[in-house]
Amino acid sequence: MKLIITAFLLAFFSLSFSQSKTEIYVIGNIHDSVPNYHPKILFDILDKVKPDIILHEVDSQGMKDYENGIKITENEIKASNSYLKKYPETLRSSFDFEGRNQYRKDRGMVPTDNLSVKLIDSLYQAKKLAPSEVKIYENFTNLTKDLMKIAELSPENFNNSTTDQISGKRQNSQYSELLKIIEARPEFAKRFVVKPNGEKISYRDGFKLMSGFWDLRNQTMAKNISRIAETHPGKKIVVLTGFLHRYYIIKELKRINNGTYVIKEFYD
């Protein structure tokens, strides 16, 4: 009899402990409204999960803009506003790298990142890339096309481990493999943009900075999410992010988790 009671108590406390953990749902989004993904679809997902906290992929100023009705254009904030009307006790917060846009501009990462990719494409179209460079660039474009096809499907299709793996490969191709082309070819050291402070920066140096910032930004976002989770035990948190960030954020959250939260999918 004592063994039965002991087993029951252990099961009870184990269940109670698991229920006290914060639940995190990282939902990868398409920012702009399209037929297969729009605010109503995201609202229905939120209404199913019923989060206590919604985190937006903006910094503190971006969150203030949202709250003041500024820049209300993307699926995430439209769905979030609808959810808040139905559940006004819901907390909302930012989780992005603070001052991300100005940070990138000040250091010349923007617009050198896009200009570098456009230059690679022009060299590719002109058949001036070496065979090894052609292989790198075609792999990048093929992965991009694969993800674009997936993005035309229902949200479960761009919120799963298989798509996360493709996203990881695509982002590695952009920020690691394309960088090999940029570092090897002289064209990227001879073209420049002017930073806000008046200094010039080459396409090569700007793209290298952006490659490093991809890691820094995602790692920072995961730390911010983890900190919020630790200060809100037992709550449900939905993280709304672009689906290309999802794989990295989930990987980092798992790495830094000290046992205070569990990561779940909205369709489980």
C-alpha positions in Angstrom: 0.0 0.0 0.0 2.9 2.4 0.9 4.5 1.7 -2.5 1.2 2.6 -4.2 0.9 5.8 -2.3 4.5 6.7 -2.9 4.2 6.0 -6.7 1.0 8.2 -6.8 2.7 11.1 -5.0 5.7 10.9 -7.2 3.5 11.0 -10.3 1.5 13.8 -8.9 4.5 16.0 -8.1 6.1 15.2 -11.4 2.9 16.2 -13.2 2.6 19.4 -11.1 6.2 20.3 -11.9 5.8 19.8 -15.6 2.7 21.9 -15.6 4.5 24.8 -13.8 7.1 25.1 -16.6 6.7 27.9 -19.0 5.6 26.8 -22.5 7.2 28.5 -25.5 5.7 28.4 -28.9 8.0 29.7 -31.6 5.7 30.5 -34.6 7.5 31.2 -37.9 5.6 33.7 -39.9 5.3 35.3 -43.4 5.2 39.0 -42.6 3.0 40.1 -45.5 -0.6 38.9 -46.0 -1.0 36.3 -48.7 -3.8 33.9 -49.5 -2.4 31.0 -47.6 -1.3 33.1 -44.6 -3.0 36.2 -43.3 -4.0 37.8 -39.9 -7.2 35.7 -39.5 -5.2 32.4 -39.9 -2.6 33.6 -37.3 -5.4 34.8 -35.0 -7.0 31.4 -35.1 -3.6 29.8 -34.1 -3.2 32.2 -31.2 -6.8 31.5 -30.1 -6.0 27.8 -30.1 -2.8 28.2 -28.1 -4.2 30.9 -25.8 -0.9 32.5 -24.8 -0.5 34.7 -21.7 2.3 36.6 -23.4 3.0 37.4 -27.1 6.5 38.4 -28.1 7.1 40.4 -31.3 10.2 40.5 -33.5 10.8 44.2 -32.9 12.8 46.2 -30.5 11.4 48.4 -27.7 10.8 51.4 -30.1 9.1 49.1 -32.6 6.8 47.8 -29.8 5.9 51.4 -28.8 5.1 52.1 -32.5 2.8 49.1 -32.5 1.1 50.2 -29.3 0.6 53.7 -30.7 -1.0 52.3 -33.9 2.1 53.1 -36.0 3.3 50.6 -38.7 0.4 48.3 -38.3 0.9 46.4 -41.6 2.2 42.9 -40.9 0.3 39.7 -40.1 1.8 39.4 -36.7 0.7 42.7 -35.2 -2.7 42.6 -36.9 -3.4 39.2 -35.4 -2.0 40.2 -32.1 -4.2 43.2 -31.9 -7.3 41.0 -32.6 -6.2 38.6 -29.9 -5.7 41.4 -27.4 -9.2 42.7 -28.0 -10.6 39.3 -27.1 -8.1 38.7 -24.2 -7.2 42.1 -22.9 -5.1 40.7 -20.0 -2.5 39.4 -22.5 1.0 40.8 -22.1 3.0 41.8 -25.1 6.7 42.7 -25.4 9.6 43.0 -27.9 12.4 40.5 -28.1 14.6 41.7 -30.9 18.1 43.0 -30.9 17.8 46.6 -29.5 18.2 49.3 -32.2 18.8 46.6 -34.9 18.0 48.7 -37.9 20.2 51.7 -37.0 22.9 49.4 -35.7 23.2 47.8 -39.2 23.1 51.1 -41.0 25.7 52.7 -38.8 28.1 49.9 -39.4 27.5 49.7 -43.2 25.9 46.2 -43.1 23.0 47.8 -44.9 22.9 48.2 -47.9 26.1 46.2 -48.5 24.5 42.9 -47.8 21.9 43.2 -50.6 24.3 44.9 -52.9 26.7 42.0 -52.5 24.1 39.4 -53.4 23.0 41.4 -56.4 26.6 41.7 -57.6 27.1 37.9 -57.2 23.9 37.4 -59.3 25.2 39.8 -62.0 28.5 38.0 -62.2 26.6 34.7 -62.4 24.4 36.0 -65.2 27.4 37.2 -67.1 29.1 33.8 -66.6 32.0 35.3 -64.8 31.9 33.1 -61.7 34.3 30.2 -61.3 32.8 26.7 -61.4 33.0 26.3 -57.6 31.4 29.7 -57.2 28.6 28.8 -59.6 27.9 25.7 -57.5 27.7 27.8 -54.3 25.4 30.4 -55.8 23.1 27.9 -57.4 22.8 26.0 -54.2 21.8 29.2 -52.5 19.1 30.1 -55.1 17.8 26.5 -55.1 17.4 26.5 -51.3 15.6 29.9 -51.6 13.2 28.5 -54.2 12.5 25.5 -52.0 11.5 27.7 -49.1 9.4 29.9 -51.3 7.4 26.9 -52.4 6.9 25.8 -48.8 5.8 29.3 -47.9 2.9 28.9 -50.3 1.5 26.1 -48.1 -0.3 26.1 -44.8 1.6 27.3 -41.7 2.3 23.8 -40.4 4.5 23.4 -43.4 6.8 26.2 -42.6 6.7 25.4 -38.8 8.4 22.0 -38.5 11.8 20.5 -38.1 12.1 19.6 -41.8 11.6 23.2 -42.9 13.9 24.3 -40.1 16.7 22.2 -41.5 16.2 23.7 -45.0 16.1 27.2 -43.5 19.3 26.5 -41.6 21.0 25.3 -44.8 19.8 28.4 -46.7 21.0 30.9 -44.1 24.3 29.1 -43.8 24.6 29.3 -47.6 23.9 33.0 -47.5 26.1 34.0 -44.6 28.9 31.5 -44.9 29.1 30.1 -48.4 28.4 33.3 -50.3 31.0 34.9 -48.1 33.6 32.7 -49.7 32.8 34.2 -53.1 32.9 37.7 -51.7 36.2 37.2 -49.9 37.8 35.6 -53.0 36.8 38.1 -55.7 38.3 41.6 -56.0 35.1 43.2 -57.2 33.7 43.2 -53.7 36.8 45.0 -52.3 36.6 47.7 -55.0 32.9 48.7 -54.5 31.9 50.9 -51.6 29.0 52.5 -49.8 29.1 55.5 -47.5 28.0 55.0 -43.9 26.0 57.6 -42.0 29.2 59.0 -40.5 30.6 59.7 -43.9 33.1 56.8 -43.9 33.3 54.4 -46.8 33.0 50.6 -46.4 33.5 48.0 -49.1 30.9 45.5 -50.0 33.2 42.8 -48.7 33.6 44.3 -45.3 29.9 45.2 -45.0 28.8 41.7 -45.9 31.3 40.1 -43.4 29.8 42.3 -40.7 26.3 41.2 -41.6 27.3 37.6 -41.6 28.5 38.0 -38.0 25.4 39.9 -37.1 23.1 37.1 -38.2 24.5 35.0 -35.3 24.6 37.9 -32.8 21.0 38.9 -33.5 19.5 35.4 -33.2 21.5 34.6 -30.1 20.4 37.9 -28.5 16.8 37.2 -29.4 16.9 33.8 -27.8 18.5 35.2 -24.6 15.7 37.8 -24.5 13.0 35.2 -24.9 14.6 33.0 -22.2 14.8 35.9 -19.8 11.1 36.6 -20.2 10.3 32.9 -19.8 12.3 32.8 -16.5 10.4 35.8 -15.1 7.0 34.3 -16.0 6.9 30.8 -14.7 4.0 28.6 -15.7 2.8 30.9 -18.5 2.3 30.3 -22.2 4.5 32.4 -24.4 4.1 32.7 -28.2 7.1 34.1 -30.1 6.2 35.6 -33.4 9.1 35.7 -35.8 10.0 35.4 -39.5 10.2 31.7 -40.3 13.8 31.9 -41.4 14.7 32.8 -37.8 12.8 29.9 -36.3 15.4 27.2 -36.6 18.1 29.4 -35.0 15.9 30.6 -32.1 14.7 27.1 -31.2 18.3 25.8 -31.4 19.5 28.5 -29.0 16.6 28.2 -26.6 17.3 24.5 -26.3 21.0 25.2 -25.7 20.5 27.8 -23.0 17.5 26.2 -21.3 18.1 25.6 -17.6 14.9 23.5 -17.3 12.5 26.4 -16.7 10.6 26.1 -20.0 9.5 23.6 -22.6 9.2 24.3 -26.4 6.1 23.2 -28.1 4.4 23.4 -31.6 1.1 25.2 -32.0 -0.4 22.2 -33.8 0.5 19.6 -31.2 
